[in-house]
Amino acid sequence: MIHPAIAMTKQPFNIQLAVDRLREAVRPLPKAALFQLAEEGYRSLFEQLVACIISVRTYDETTLVVARRLFVHARTSSEMIRLTPEGIGALISACTYPEPKSRQIHEIARRAVTEHGGQLPCDEEALRSLPGVGPKCANLALGIACGLPAIGVDVHVHRVTNRWGYVRATTPEKTLALLQQSLPRQFWVEINALLVPFGKHVCLGNRPRCSTCPLFNMCRQVGATDPR
């Protein structure tokens, strides 16, 4: 239910103010898995892409443990290709769908070695051609590892930006297209780092914590159910 005062607001959404408030709000919260791994030194394009595949439909807490365990054994495509898909599967067994993910990871390593000399290119089309790599993983990896302006839209970025009323889209893919039109480029990579912890701990899917949200007076609460 939209708060009456919010419903009457006609001013454009101030994304700079929102980002400033979000930075402060998420400071004490656990970081999104890929950004945490990057801080720990797992910053290569291959590592980020592999970690993102592990993260699909897997909690960040599990993703971190699983990715670290795998990277103890292989951090480069040349090292990963020496493992079998079964061996990779055993190392990542705690994540969701370990068997198909292990085959995808092994094939990405093989193609990195055979097609790119062991180094994946910082190119969206090349990454999207790899098995299991969709727009979210391609963009996150390109943003974190390559420093390219790219927006990683997951369930949290999709839900929160639509709840704000900043975009209006029915799918993450459509949200990505709209954000590419409206979101200033300096926030393209950071928006995922901000909205994953914010979406997990404040702007929840059910019963969002609107009463303590630092963006409450800006948000249109689109689709918010049972806000607290």
C-alpha positions in Angstrom: 0.0 0.0 0.0 1.4 3.4 -1.0 1.6 6.0 1.8 -0.7 8.9 0.9 2.1 11.5 1.2 4.3 9.5 -1.2 1.4 9.0 -3.7 1.1 12.8 -3.9 4.8 13.4 -4.6 5.4 14.5 -8.2 9.1 15.4 -7.9 11.6 13.3 -9.9 13.4 10.7 -8.0 16.8 12.1 -6.8 19.1 9.2 -7.5 22.2 11.1 -6.2 20.5 11.6 -2.9 19.3 8.0 -2.9 22.9 6.7 -3.5 24.3 9.0 -0.7 21.8 7.6 1.8 22.3 4.0 0.6 26.0 4.2 1.0 25.5 5.1 4.7 22.7 2.6 5.2 24.6 -0.5 3.9 28.0 0.4 5.4 27.5 -2.0 8.4 25.8 -4.7 6.4 27.5 -7.7 4.8 28.7 -7.0 1.3 27.2 -8.7 -1.8 29.2 -11.9 -2.5 31.0 -10.8 -5.7 32.1 -7.5 -4.2 33.3 -9.2 -1.0 35.3 -11.7 -3.1 36.8 -8.9 -5.1 37.9 -7.3 -1.8 39.6 -10.5 -0.9 41.6 -10.5 -4.1 39.5 -12.6 -6.3 39.2 -9.9 -8.9 40.0 -11.5 -12.2 37.3 -11.8 -14.9 37.4 -15.6 -14.8 37.1 -15.7 -11.0 34.2 -13.2 -10.9 32.4 -15.1 -13.7 32.8 -18.4 -11.9 31.7 -16.9 -8.6 28.6 -15.4 -10.3 27.6 -18.8 -11.8 28.0 -20.3 -8.3 25.8 -17.6 -6.9 22.8 -18.2 -9.1 19.8 -19.1 -6.8 22.3 -19.5 -3.9 22.5 -17.4 -0.8 25.5 -15.1 -0.6 26.7 -16.7 2.6 26.9 -20.1 0.8 28.4 -18.5 -2.4 31.3 -17.1 -0.4 32.2 -20.4 1.2 31.8 -22.4 -2.0 33.8 -20.0 -4.2 36.7 -19.8 -1.7 36.8 -23.6 -1.5 36.9 -23.9 -5.3 39.6 -21.2 -5.7 41.9 -23.0 -3.3 42.2 -25.6 -6.0 41.9 -23.5 -9.2 41.8 -19.7 -9.7 42.7 -19.5 -13.4 41.1 -21.2 -16.5 44.3 -23.2 -17.0 44.1 -24.6 -13.5 40.3 -25.1 -13.7 40.5 -27.1 -16.9 42.8 -29.6 -15.2 39.9 -30.5 -12.9 37.1 -32.7 -14.1 33.5 -31.5 -14.0 32.9 -34.2 -11.4 35.8 -32.8 -9.3 34.4 -29.2 -9.6 31.0 -30.5 -8.7 32.3 -32.1 -5.5 34.0 -28.8 -4.5 30.8 -26.7 -5.2 28.3 -29.2 -3.9 26.9 -26.9 -1.3 25.5 -24.4 -3.9 22.3 -25.0 -5.8 22.5 -27.1 -9.0 26.1 -28.1 -8.6 26.1 -30.6 -11.4 25.1 -28.3 -14.3 27.2 -25.4 -12.8 30.2 -27.6 -12.6 29.9 -28.5 -16.3 29.4 -24.8 -17.2 32.5 -23.8 -15.2 34.6 -26.5 -16.8 33.4 -25.5 -20.3 34.1 -21.8 -19.6 37.6 -22.7 -18.6 38.1 -24.9 -21.7 36.9 -22.1 -24.0 39.0 -19.5 -22.2 42.1 -21.6 -22.9 41.3 -22.8 -26.4 39.7 -19.6 -27.7 41.3 -16.8 -25.7 44.7 -18.0 -24.7 43.6 -18.5 -21.1 42.4 -14.9 -20.6 38.7 -14.1 -21.1 38.1 -10.8 -22.9 36.4 -7.8 -21.4 33.6 -8.1 -23.9 29.9 -8.6 -23.2 29.2 -10.5 -26.4 32.0 -12.9 -25.8 31.0 -13.6 -22.2 27.3 -14.0 -23.1 28.3 -16.7 -25.5 29.6 -18.8 -22.6 27.3 -21.5 -21.0 25.4 -20.3 -18.0 26.3 -16.6 -18.5 23.4 -14.3 -18.6 23.2 -10.5 -18.6 23.5 -10.3 -14.8 26.7 -12.3 -14.5 28.3 -10.8 -17.6 27.6 -7.2 -16.4 28.7 -7.9 -12.8 32.0 -9.5 -13.9 32.7 -6.7 -16.5 32.0 -4.1 -13.9 34.0 -5.5 -11.1 36.9 -7.1 -13.0 37.2 -4.9 -16.0 36.0 -1.5 -14.6 33.5 -1.2 -17.4 30.2 0.6 -16.9 27.7 -2.3 -16.6 24.6 -2.8 -14.5 24.1 -6.1 -12.8 20.4 -6.5 -12.3 19.4 -9.2 -9.9 16.2 -9.7 -7.9 17.1 -7.0 -5.4 18.0 -4.3 -8.0 14.9 -5.2 -10.0 12.6 -5.1 -6.9 14.0 -2.0 -5.2 14.3 0.3 -8.2 10.7 -0.6 -9.2 9.4 -0.1 -5.7 11.0 3.4 -5.7 9.1 4.2 -8.9 12.4 5.0 -10.5 11.7 2.5 -13.3 8.6 0.5 -14.1 9.3 -2.9 -15.5 8.0 -6.5 -15.2 11.3 -8.4 -15.5 14.9 -7.9 -14.6 15.8 -7.7 -18.3 13.4 -4.8 -18.8 14.6 -3.1 -15.6 18.2 -3.4 -17.0 17.1 -1.7 -20.3 15.4 1.2 -18.4 18.2 1.7 -16.0 20.7 1.9 -18.9 18.6 4.9 -20.1 18.0 6.6 -16.7 20.8 5.7 -14.2 23.9 7.9 -14.4 26.9 5.9 -15.5 28.9 6.6 -12.4 26.4 4.4 -10.5 26.1 1.5 -12.9 28.5 -0.9 -11.1 27.8 0.4 -7.6 24.0 0.1 -7.8 24.3 -3.7 -7.3 26.8 -3.4 -4.5 24.3 -1.1 -2.7 21.0 -2.7 -3.5 21.9 -6.3 -2.7 22.5 -5.7 1.0 19.8 -3.0 1.1 17.3 -5.4 -0.5 18.2 -8.3 1.8 18.1 -6.4 5.1 15.8 -3.3 4.6 13.7 -3.3 1.4 12.6 -6.9 1.8 10.4 -8.6 -0.7 7.7 -9.2 2.0 7.2 -6.8 4.9 9.8 -4.2 3.9 11.1 -2.1 6.8 9.6 1.1 5.5 9.4 2.9 8.9 13.2 2.8 9.3 14.1 3.2 5.6 16.4 6.2 4.9 14.6 6.5 1.5 11.1 6.4 2.9 10.3 10.0 2.0 11.5 9.5 -1.6 10.0 6.1 -2.3 6.6 5.5 -3.9 6.3 2.0 -2.3 5.1 0.5 -5.6 3.9 -3.0 -4.9 5.0 -2.9 -1.2 3.0 -5.4 0.8 2.6 -5.3 4.6 5.2 -2.6 5.1 6.6 -2.3 8.7 
